[in-house]
Structures are given as C-alpha cells and as structure tokens.
Amino acid sequence: MRARNKKKLKKLNLLEMSNPQRIQVIKEVREKLRLKIVEAKLWQQLLEAENLTINGNTVYRENQQLTGFYLRNDV
C-alpha cells in the first residue's frame, strides 16, 4: 500500500452535501473499506499457508524462503 500525504487528503463535510452526493460518497467509502478488508484477509491467509503454489510451482514451503516470486509495488 502507498503512504499518503496527510496534507493532500480531502476533507468532506457530509452535512453540507446534498443527499445524492452524500449517498455516493458513502457508497465509495464502503466499497474502498470492503476491498481493504478482502485484501487483509487474503494476506492473512497467505501468511498462514504452509505451502504456496503458483501456476504449479511451489514458491514457499513452511520454514523456507520464497523462491521465484516477488511483489511489485509500483501501483
């Protein structure tokens, strides 16, 4: 995940918005939170895995380092 600059975060006042705008913002926030939860659960499952196989290649076995697998964080 990327680190965010807190100065650039946009502050929204829900009380000053119209109902359709408020509903849209709430839907977007819910979706982002849902995706973060799904990602966190996936990472937790990967951490708890004894063996990790990708495309038929075992890249991790319990108590061994990852082989042939790396994460790119350029998004």
C-alpha positions as CSV (number, residue, x, y, z in Angstrom):
1,M,0.0,0.0,0.0
2,R,1.1,3.5,-0.6
3,A,1.8,6.0,2.1
4,R,-0.4,9.0,1.8
5,N,0.5,12.6,2.5
6,K,-2.0,13.8,5.1
7,K,-1.9,17.4,3.8
8,K,-3.3,16.3,0.5
9,L,-6.3,14.4,2.0
10,K,-9.6,16.0,1.0
11,K,-11.9,16.8,3.9
12,L,-15.6,16.4,3.2
13,N,-18.4,17.8,5.3
14,L,-21.3,15.4,4.9
15,L,-23.7,17.8,6.5
16,E,-23.1,20.4,3.7
17,M,-23.7,17.9,0.9
18,S,-26.9,17.2,-0.9
19,N,-28.4,13.7,-0.3
20,P,-27.4,12.2,-3.6
21,Q,-23.8,13.4,-3.1
22,R,-23.7,12.1,0.4
23,I,-25.0,8.7,-0.6
24,Q,-22.4,8.5,-3.4
25,V,-19.6,9.4,-1.1
26,I,-20.8,6.8,1.5
27,K,-21.0,4.1,-1.2
28,E,-17.5,4.8,-2.4
29,V,-16.1,4.7,1.1
30,R,-17.9,1.4,1.9
31,E,-16.5,-0.1,-1.3
32,K,-13.0,1.0,-0.5
33,L,-13.2,-0.4,3.0
34,R,-14.7,-3.7,1.7
35,L,-11.8,-4.0,-0.7
36,K,-9.2,-3.3,2.1
37,I,-10.9,-6.0,4.2
38,V,-10.7,-8.5,1.4
39,E,-7.1,-7.7,0.8
40,A,-6.2,-8.0,4.5
41,K,-8.0,-11.4,4.7
42,L,-6.0,-12.6,1.6
43,W,-2.7,-11.5,3.2
44,Q,-3.6,-13.2,6.4
45,Q,-4.4,-16.5,4.6
46,L,-1.1,-16.3,2.7
47,L,0.8,-15.7,6.0
48,E,-0.9,-18.8,7.5
49,A,-0.2,-21.0,4.5
50,E,2.1,-24.0,4.9
51,N,2.8,-24.3,1.2
52,L,2.2,-21.8,-1.5
53,T,2.0,-22.9,-5.1
54,I,1.6,-20.6,-8.1
55,N,1.0,-22.0,-11.6
56,G,2.1,-25.4,-10.4
57,N,5.4,-24.1,-9.0
58,T,5.9,-24.3,-5.3
59,V,7.3,-20.9,-4.3
60,Y,7.0,-21.3,-0.5
61,R,7.2,-24.2,1.9
62,E,7.0,-23.9,5.7
63,N,10.3,-22.7,7.2
64,Q,11.8,-21.9,3.8
65,Q,12.2,-18.6,2.0
66,L,10.2,-17.6,-1.0
67,T,11.7,-18.7,-4.4
68,G,10.9,-17.4,-7.8
69,F,8.3,-14.9,-6.5
70,Y,8.4,-11.2,-5.8
71,L,5.9,-8.4,-5.3
72,R,5.9,-5.2,-7.3
73,N,4.6,-2.2,-5.6
74,D,4.5,0.4,-8.4
75,V,0.8,0.9,-8.4
